[in-house]
């Protein structure tokens, strides 16, 4: 690990020695709390619903610890190797999602479509400048999207947008107007530009000849400008005085790479960092943190979406009756209580979180006797198979165990198999008949359903295929009436619940460790508000 460098801030900085020291002590503390009854299996958690809100002092520096990433990581947001924690500080998108899943303005002031949703016009904000002083125009937006579409970029969002935008599909009638003509109608198209790969960069900036390229310069329109960046190491950003939405509260943010989860928590408890990024604390650790004098835990409700995919091409789960039985056999509320200690909500096999406006407010039945009967009809009575998990994510194994125990009443006998976290997503996921997985919520409904459930999608983790479902998605994209489109999306959700090979036992609250000095931490879709977050006055 790269040693951490001091900043001008008066608070102590974490050194290699202090970060790595005390890991055993933290583990012991967690164990003592458990033995003392502070982490009971089914208690109501004593973890705050949200971080403190209030008046933040103008200025100060926030210290963020993040997992060490690859030495190939980059500040190019379009890349699959992007240094995620920096992106929201450095860049803006044309549009973004609010906490209800609604697409709202960012660099685009407003937008409109033609009658059939095949052509979209975005009116851009005036007076927006990049960190290097260049004025933001439609040419920058076109360049940014073309960079995502470029096969050489290999952007995770490239496949999504390439299905919508053909060669020559974008134009700029004037410097503050962007027009995008689509290959097929899509009433939800603006929402697809909310992905974190869709941040706007200056025209020409992805060229490595331009100061090393955007991956090193980090020039955007965001509330902070880059002052230092070392891949998989330290970095820092400073407040951008000319940000179009106003100066951020903080003077700057310092980023430190700390690979070990326990070491990150230990640094937080020692008051050497202020925020742990990209780590979902397990319940026992979260209670240790929230009980400490200097740290606490923020809960981002339903921020993580947990799944148990059944591989539809496997011998075990090719029969829809078997898949239906596996759903009827368990009560998601019991899985939430056991695996999440109550810090989440039951999914009832609908992947759309209840916070989204298009959520289908229907609960499937729980009937282990009916599940047993369906398995008998399918010739699978007394089904025995394996469910694969790993330590890749702290909730995976508790969820697998909770599901195994829940389906016993239906006569299903599951053996939990733990696989290596290093190879789980290359050798187990989408390859074994029954496995566990997760996603982050905050995806727009069009992307969620099309990217993860449509026939043939590379992210379709169960390999499920249903032509009626695919047709509903096509109809929804072509439907410009909001109410009718919502109904089509809800019909699609109903098919996922009833027929798909994907189970959604629960949505988990993300438990974020942070200093008690941090105020106004608000998170949605794994991003927080860089403008308003600050330190207590």
N, C-alpha and C positions, 0 to 999 in steps of 0.2 A: 504494500500500500504506500502510496506517495505521502510523505510527511505533510502535515497540515501547516499552513503558513499563518502567522499572526496578521490581524488587521488592526486598524486604528481604533476599533471599538474597545471600550474599557472592560467588557466582560471577558472571562478567560476563554482561551481557544483550546480545542482538543489536540493533544499530541498523540503520537503513536503509542507511547507508553500508557497514558491514562485511558485511551480508548480501549486498548486490549486488556488492560488490567481490570479485575473485578468481574469478569464474565461469570466465573464460578459463584461469586457472591450473589449476583443477580439471579442465577438459577436457583440458588439456595433460598433466596427471599421468596421467589415464586412458589417453591415447594412448601415453605413455612406457611404462606398465606393459604395454600390449598389445604394443608393439614389442619389449619386453624378454622377452616370452614368458610374462608373468604371467597372461595371459588366453587360453590356448590353446583352440581350438575344442572339443576333446574330452578335456580333462584332468579329473582328479578335483578338484573345487573345494576350495580351502583356506578355506572359510567355516564357522564353527561351526554345529553342529546346533541349538544353543539358546543363549540368553543365560545369563550367569553366574547361578548360584544361590548362596545363602549368607545370612549374617546381614546384615540391613539395619539401618542406624542409625535409631532412632526419631526421626521428624521429617524436616525438609528439604522442599524444594519441587522438583517435577519440572517441567521446561520442555519443552513439546511444541510442535513446529512442524507446522502442518497446511496443506493447500492453501487458498488464499483461496476462499471460497464466495460465493454470491449475497448481495447486501444484503438479500434477503428471507428468509434462513435463520432458523430458529426452533429453540427448545428443545422444541417439541412433537414428541415422538418419533413420533406417529402420522402426521405430515406427510411428504410426499416431499421437503421442503426442510429437514429436520432437520439441525442441526449435530451430526453423528454422534459426534464425538469426546467430547462432553460427556455423552452419554446414559448410558453404563455407570457414570459417576461419580455421576450425580444420581439415578438411578432403579433400581428392581428390577422384575422381572416375577413373575408367579405361579409360573412354572416356567422352567427354562433347560436347555440341552443341555450335557452334559459332553463330554470330548474323544473319547468313543466314540460320540457321537451319541445317547446315552441321555437321556431326559427326567428331570430331577432337581428336587428342591424349590428354591424361592426364597422368595417370600412365602407360598406354599401349603406347609403342612407335609406333607400327603399328599392323595390323591384316590382316588376309586373310581367305578365305573360300574355301571349296571344290567346285566342279563343280555345285552341285545342292543346295548349301546353307544350308546343314544339319549339317555341322561341321565347327566350327570357331576356329582359332588359333590366340591367342594374344601374341605378344612378348613384355615383360614388360621392363620398364626402369631399367637400372643398377644403383646401388649406392643410391637408395632411402631408407631413414630411417624414422621410426616412431619417435614420440616425446620422447619415452622412450629409444631410441637408437637401438631398434630392426631393422633388415634389412627387407625390404618389399620383399616378394616372392609370387609365385603363390599360395602357401598354404593359404596365407592371403586372396587373391581374392576368392578362393573357399569357404573359411569359411564365408566371407562376404555375398556371394550370397546364400549360404545355410541358413544363418541366416534370410535373406529376405524370402526365401521359407518356412521356418519353420512356420507351422500354429499357433504355440504359439506366434510368434512375431506379427501376425496379421498386417503385413505390407501392406500398400495400393498398393505397387508394387508386392506383392507376387502373386496375382491372374494373373497379366500380365506375369510374368516369369514362373510360374508353368505351363502355357499352352505351354511353349517352352522347358523347361528343366525337364527331368524325373530323377528318382533316379539313381545315379551313372553316370550322364551325364557329369560330369566335371572331368578333370584329369590334372596332372602336369607332362609332360614328362621330364622337368627339372625345377630348381627353378625359372627361368625367362620365362617360357613358360606355358601358360594356354590354355587348349583345352576344348571346350564346344560342345558336340554333342546334336543336337536338335531333338525333337520328330517329327517335320515337317519342311520343308524348310522355311527359312526366310531370304531373301536378305537384310532386314533392321535390323537384330538382334542387331548389336552393338548399334544402336540408342536407343534401349530399356534399355540400361545400363546407359543412360544419366540422368535418373530421379534422383531427389535429395535424394531418399531413397537408392540409389546405391553407396553411399560413402564406401570406403574401410576401414575396421578396422582390428586390429591385430588378428591373429588366437587365439581363446579361450577367447577373451576379452568381449564377451557378457555374460559370466558366472558371476552371481552376486558375486561369491566368489572371483573374480578377482578385488579387491579394490572397490567393489560395482558395478562392471560391466561398460561397455562402456557408459552407460547412465549417469554415474557420472564422469568417468575419462576423457572422451573426447579425448582419445589418437588416433591421426591420423597421416597423412603425410602432413597436410596442412601448409599454410604459418604462422599460429599462433598456439601456444600451450596454453592449458588451465591453468589459474592461479586462477580462482575462479568461482563457479557456484552455485546459489541458485535458485531452481525452482520457477518461477513466481516472481523472485526478481532480485538482482543485480548479475553481473558476470564480468569477465575480461579475456582477452587473451593477450599473449605477443608474440612478433616477434620470429619466429623459425629460428635461424641462419643457420641451415643445410637444409633448404627447397631446393628441387632439382631444382627449377626454380629461385632460388636466394632469398635473404632476402627481405621481404616486406618493403615498404617505411616507414610505421608507426612503432613506438616502441610497440604500443599496442592499444587495443580497450576496452572501458568500456561500459557495457550494463546496462541500467536502465529500469525497468518495470514501465510504466506510463499508467494506464488503460484508462483514459479519453482522447478522441481525442483532445478536446480543450486544455486540460492541456499540452499535448505533443506540440501542436503548440505554446502555450504560453511560454513554456520552450525554444523553438527554438528562438522565437522572443526576449527573454530576454538574449540570448547568453549563455544559460546554458547547451545546448546540441548542437551537430553538425549535426545530421541526424535523421530523423524520419523514422523508418523501418515499413514495412507492413501496411502503411496507405496511401491510395490514397486520396489526398486532393481534396475536391470539388472545383469547379472553383472559387467561391467567396473567399474561404479561400486561395486558391493558389494566387489570386491577392493581397490579404493582405500581404502574405508572400513575394512575389516577389517585392512588393513596399516598403518593409522595408529596413532599412539601413544595417542590419547585416545578413539577410537571403535571400535565393532565392529558386527557384524551378527548379528541373531538370525534363525534360520530357522524358519518355521512350516510344517512338512511338509504338502504337498498342500493348501495353503490356497486355492489358486486353480484353478479347473476351466476348461480351455480347450476351445473347441469349433470345429468347422468345419461349420456347417449347410449342407445342400443344400436349396434351396427346392423342396419336393415338388410345388408347383403349376407349376413352370417346365418348359419343354419339355425341358431337359437332364436333369432328375432326377425326372421323374414316373414313370419306369419303375423298379420295385424292383430289376431286374437291374443297372441302371446304378449305383444306390446301393450295392448289394452289392459291385460291382466296385471302386468308389472306396474301399471299406474294405479289401478284400483286397489292394489295390494297394500299400499302404504298411505299413511296420514302425514302430509308435509308438516303439520304443526308439531308433531313429535320429533321430526328431524331437526326443525329449527330449535326446539328446546334443548335437544341433546348436542347437536353439532355446533350451534352458535350461542348456546347459553342464553337464548332469547334475544340476541342482538341482530335481529333481522325479521323477515316476514315470510310466511309460506307462499310458494309460487303456484301450487296447484297445477303444475305443468304448463303454465302459460308464460312464455319468455318475455312478455311485455310488462315492464314494472308498473305497479298501480299509479305511480306519479304521472305517467304519460296520459295525455288527454284522450288517446285512442284506445286505452286499456279496456278489455272486455271484462265487465264486472259479473262474471259467472264462476261458480265454484263447482268443479267436477265432483262426482260422488266418491266416497271412500267405502269400499265394500270388499273385504278380503274373501268372504264366502263366494261372491260373484266372480272374483278373480280366480279362485280355485276351480270353479265350474268352467270358466273360459279355458283354463289350461287343460282341463280334462277333455273339452271339445276339440282342442287343438292337438290332442295326443301328447301333451307335455305335463301331465299331472306329476307333481313331485319334482319339478324342474330343478336341476342342479347345474350350477355353472360358477364362474369366477367373476368378481368385480375388481378391477384394477385401480390402484391409487398410488400416491407417492407423497413425499414430503415437499414437493415443489411449492405447494401452498398449504398453509397451516390448517385449513378447514377440510382439505380433501379426505384425509383418513377418518376423522370423526364423522363426516357425512357418509362415507362408504359403510362404516360400521353401523351407524344409525339406520341406514337404509336396509342393510342386511338383517338387522334385528326386527325391523318393521314388517318385512315381507314374510317372516316365518309363519305367521298365522294363515297365510294363503298356501302354505306348503312349499314355498320356494326356499331352496337351500343354497346360499351363496357363501363362497370362500373368498375372503379379502386377500388380495395379492398386492404387496408393496413393491413397486418398481423404483429404480433409481431416478432421482429428480433430474439428473443431468441428461438422461435419454428419454424421459417420459413422453415429451411431445414429438419425438422422432421415431420411437419404436413401439409406443403403446397407443397413443391417441389416434383415433380413426383407424386402428388396426385390430384391436381386441373387441370381442363381441359386447362387453360391458365395461365401461370405464367412467371416470369422473373428470369433470373439466369446469372451467369458469370463464366468464367474460366480464368486462366492465359495462355497466349500464351507461346511458347517455347517448346511445346510437339513435339516430332518427329512425322512425318506424319503417320507412322504405328500405333503408340499408339493413336494419336488423332482420327483417323477414326475407329480403332477397339474398343478402350475402350469406346467411347462415342456414336457411331452410329451402331455398329454391333448388330444384333439380340441377345437379351438375356443378353447383358452386364449389369452388375450391375450399371454402370454409364450412361446407355442409358436413358437420362432424359425425353424423349418423348415416350418411349416404341415403337418406330417405328421399323418396320421389312420389309426388302426388300431382297429377295434371290439373285437377280441379283447383288445388291450392295455387299452382303457378298461374292459372288463368285468372284467379281473383287478384293476384298481384299485378298482372297486366291491366286488368280492368281498373284497379285503383289508380295506377299511374296515369291512365287516360281520363280519369274522372275529375273534372275541374270544380265540381260542387263539393264543398268541404264536408257537409253532413253525409252525402252519399258515399264519399270516399272513406269517411270514418266507418261507415257500416260495412264496406267491403273489407277493410282491414280487420274489423272485428269478426267477420265471417272467416277470414283467413286464420285468425287466432283460434277460433273454435275448431277448425280442422287440425291445427297443430296439437291441441289438447286431446282430441278424440282419436286421431289416426297416426300422428308422427311417431318416430322412433326416438324422440328426445323427451326426457323428463326434466322438469325444472322444479326441484324440491323446494328451493328457497332463494330469496334475495338476501344477501348479507350486508349489514351495515359495515362500512369500512371504518376501522378504529385507528385513528391517526394520533401518534404521540407528539405533543408539543409543549413548549414552556408555558407556564402560567402567566408569563409576561406578554404572550402573543394575544392580540385581540383582533376580532373581525376576520377570523378564518372561516371562509365559506367555500364549500366545494361542491361541484357538480360535474359528473362525467370525468372524474379523475383530474380535474383542473381546479385551481382555486383563484380567487380574485386578487390579482397582483396589485391592483390599484388601491384597494382599501385595507389590506392586511397591514398591521403595524404592531408596535410595542406599546405596552400600557403607559399612559401619561403619568 
